[in-house]
Amino acid sequence: MKSPKIIDLSVIILNYKSGEYLAKCLKSIYASKLGKYKIEIIVVDNNSPDNSIALAQKHKSILNTYYLLLNTNKGFAYGNNRGVEKIDKSSKNVLFLNPDTIVRKDTFYKCLNFLDKYPESSAMTCKINLVKTGKLQPECHRGFPYPWRSFCYFTGLYKLAPRSAFLNGYFQGNLNLNKIHTIEACVGAFFLIRRKIGEKIKWWNEKYLFYGEDLQFCYDLRSNNYRLFYYPFTSIDHYQGVSSGLKAQTKNITTASRATKIIVAKASTNAMRIFYKENLLKNYPWFTRQLVMMGIKILEIYRVSKAKYLN
């Protein structure tokens, strides 16, 4: 009698107008050395107007790859949640992966092996390197944006002591980036979670359109006493900002129009408002709450102006 099929990992890639980068991402996954592990790939398309899906489908693989084409774009959280609905019922773990990433041949194997060896780990991320600079993307290793931390980050005060927990709690600069340890939050570009825990958390909060949903997910994990790990012994490369157009390192290759950049700029700061209102403001006095909201408004004006007038 044949043993039932078990999927060790469901990879969900949410695509929007990523051009050839989605195809590059899938090609890197298809080259993975998986050993004993079985995976499936679910590509969810957020109603892209480009040919990114057609380019991706040209790459054939023995790995099961499924495409879910949405007829509307309701944001990052919504799209990923639709992908979750399509994963195999036997799947043990779910990875949310950005389409503008390149994985190493050993990335999936090492991460799944880590989860097998450390049952106390609820979710994890790995090193994420920015393609243009080769440096670590700081958002893959960060803390929650409490008011003091946010003030130190946005004013640049953290640069005075980047390894200080007091001044650089925003990126948890006091922790050793070359060792395995728990972190408060990570970016959604590579976010691996045990399926059962994702179901308990109820996956992504769809109040967020774009940005902030990964931070909320991590906050929900911590609030329910689950542990998120940073694993430095494998990595991925991230172009970052191909779809949004807001990142300096991809301003010359982004597929985003000016209108899209403005929408994303507004969404990024609105996500801050949602996060603070949902989770943090109740813990602070009136004066601090007003300062936080004013700071977010100033940042919104700056980001929208930049999106309007800068190429």
N, C-alpha and C positions, 0 to 999 in steps of 0.2 A: 504493500500500500504506500502510495506516495505521500510524503510529508506535506502539510499545507504550506503554501507560499507565505513567506514572511518578508515584508519590506522593512529594511533597517532604516532607510532614510528617504523621505519625500522632499525633493528640492522644488521650492516654489519660486519662480522668477516672474516678477511683475514688470511687464514691458510697456513703455510708452515712448514711441518715436525714437528708439535707440539706434536706428540705422544698422550698420554693420557690427556694432558692439555686442548685440545680443548673439549674433552668429559666432563671434569670437569667444564669448562666454561659454556657449554650448560646446564649441570645439574643445575648449580646455577641459570641460567636464567629461567629455567623451574619451579623453586621453587619461582619465584617472585610473590609478592602480587601486582597485577596491578590495582585493583579497576575498575574504569570505562574505563581504557585505553586499547586499542587494539594494539597489536604489531605483527610484523612479523620478522623472522630471515633469513638472507641470508648468507650462508657460502660460501665464495669463496676460492677455493683451488689453490695455485700457483704451480701446478704440483709437489706435494709432492711425494717423493719416499717411504714414510713410510705408515703405516696403520692408520694414524690419522683420516681419513674420515670414515673408516669402524668402528673404535671404537666409533666415535661420533654418527653414525647412529643407533647404538644399543640402544641409549636412546630415547624412544618414548615420545611424548608430545602432548597435545591438541593445543599447540602453532604452528602456521604455520612455518615450517622450510624448506628452500629450499637450494639445493646444486648446485653450479656452479663450474664445474671442468675445469680449464684452461689447455691447452696442452703445455703451455710455462710459464716461470717465467720472467716477465719483471719488477718486482719490486713492491714496496708497493703502490705507487701512481696508477700505471696501474691497479693492481688487485682491488683496492678499487673503481676505476672508473668503472670497469666492473660490480661490485656489484651494484653501483648506477643505472646502466642501467636496473637492474632487479627489482627495488623496485616498489611496488604497486602505481598506478597513483594517488590514494587518499592520499598517505602518507604525513603527515604534518611535521615530523621531522626525521632526520637520525642520528644514532649513529654509529660511527666507534669504534669498540672494539677489543682489541687484544685477541688472543686465549689463552694466558697464564695469564688470569685474572679470578677472582672470584667476582661476584657481590653480594651485600647484597639483602635480600628479598625486601627491601624498596627502592633500588637505583633508579629503573626506575620510580616508582610512584612519589617519591619526586622530581626528576629532571623534569619530565613532568609537575608536579604541579607548579614548579617554573617558567617554561616557560609560562604556562597559566597565572600566576599572574603578570608576568613582561614582557609585550609585547616589552619593549625596549631592551630586551636581544636577541641578534642575535645568539649566540652560548654559550656553557658552558662546563665546566668540573667539576668533583668533587674531593674530596680527593682521592689520590691514595697511598696506603700503600705498601711498599716492604715486601714481604712475609718473607724473611730471617731476617730482622731487625725489622719489625713492624713500621719503621719510614716512614715519608712522602717521596715519590719519588719527589725530588726537581724539576724535569722537568715538573711536572704538574702545576707549578706556577712559571713562569719565564718571563723575559723581553727579548727584542731583543738583539742580540749579537753585539752591537756597539763596536768598537775597545777598548775603555777604559774598558768597562764592561768585555769583553773577557780577556783582560790583567789581570784584578783583579782576575778573576775566575781561569784561567789556571796557574797563578803564586801562587795561594793560598792567595793572599793579602786580599781577601774578608773575610777570617776567623778572621782577626783582628777586624772587626766590622760587623758581619753577619746581623745586623738589620739596617745597613746604606744603604740609597738609593745611596750614592756616591760610596761606595766600593762594595756593593752587589746588584747593579742594575740587574745583570745577573739573579738572582733569586728573584728579587723584595722583598728583605729581610725586607724592611721597612713596608710592609703591614701585617695586622693581619690575620693569617692563620685560625682564628676561626670566621671570619666574612665574609659575602658575599661582594664581590667587583669585579671590573673589573680588568683584567690582560692583559698583552700584548700577551702572548703566553702560550700554554700548549702542552703536549705530545699527540701524536696520539693514545695512548693506550685507552683513553676514551675521545672522542671528539664528542659532540652532537651539531648539528646545525639545524636550521630551513631549511626545504627543499628549499623554495623559495630563500633563501639567498645563499645557496650552488649553486643553479642554476645560480644565478647572478655572483658569483665568478668563476663559471665554474669548481668547485670541485678541484681535486688534480692536481698539476703541474707534468706532467710525465717526465720532464727533470731529476727529482730525481729518483734514483734507490732504495736507502735505506738510511734512515735518511735525515733530512732536509725538507722533504715534509710537515710535520706538521707545522714547523716554517714558511715556505712559505705561507701555507694556512692562518695562523694567521696574517701574515704580509699583505696578500691580504685583509683580513677582515678589519684590521685597516686602510689600505689605502683607503678603500671604506666607511669609517666612520661607520662601524658596531662595535658592542660591544660584547666582550668575557668576560663571567663571571666565577669566581671561586666560587663554592658552597660547603661549608664545612660540611653540615649537613647530608651527607651520604658519603659512601666511597666504594671503591673496593680494592681488594688485587691483586698485580701484581708480578708475578715471575720474569719478566724482563730479557730478553736475552736468553730464551729457544731456539729460532731459530737462533739468531745471534752468540751466544757463546762469546760475548765480555764483559759480565758483571760478576764481581767477585761473586755476590751472587748466580749465577746459573751455575758456571763453572763445578760443579759436576753433574748437571742434564741436561746440554744442549745437544741438538741433532745435533749440528753443527760440521762438520768435520774441520780439520785444514785448508783445502782449502777454505771452506765457511767463516771461521773466517778472512782469509786474504782478501777475496773479500769484506766482510762487513767492514773491517778496512779501505780499500781504498775508499769504497763508502761513509763512514762516513765523511772523510775529503774532498772528492770531493764535497760532499753536501755543505760544508762550502764555497768552492770556488764558486759554482753556486750561493749560496745565496748572497754572497758579490758582485759578479759581476752583478747579476740581480738587486740588491736593494740598496747597500750602498756605493760602492767604488766611485761612481761619486760625492759623497758629501765630499770627503776628498782629501787633497793634495797628490802629487806624492809620497812623502816620506812615508806618512802613509800607502798608498796603497801597497808600496813595503814591509813594515814591516808586514802588515797583511798577504800577500801572503807567505812571508818567514816563519811566524809563523805557517801557515797551513801546509807548507811543512815539517817543523820540527816535528809537531804533527803526520803527516802521517807516517814519517819514524819510529817514536816511536811506533805507533799503529800496523803497519805492522810487525815490529820486534817482538813485544810482541806476536802477533798472530802466528808468525812462530815458535818461540822458547819456548813459555810457554804453559803448558797444561791448 
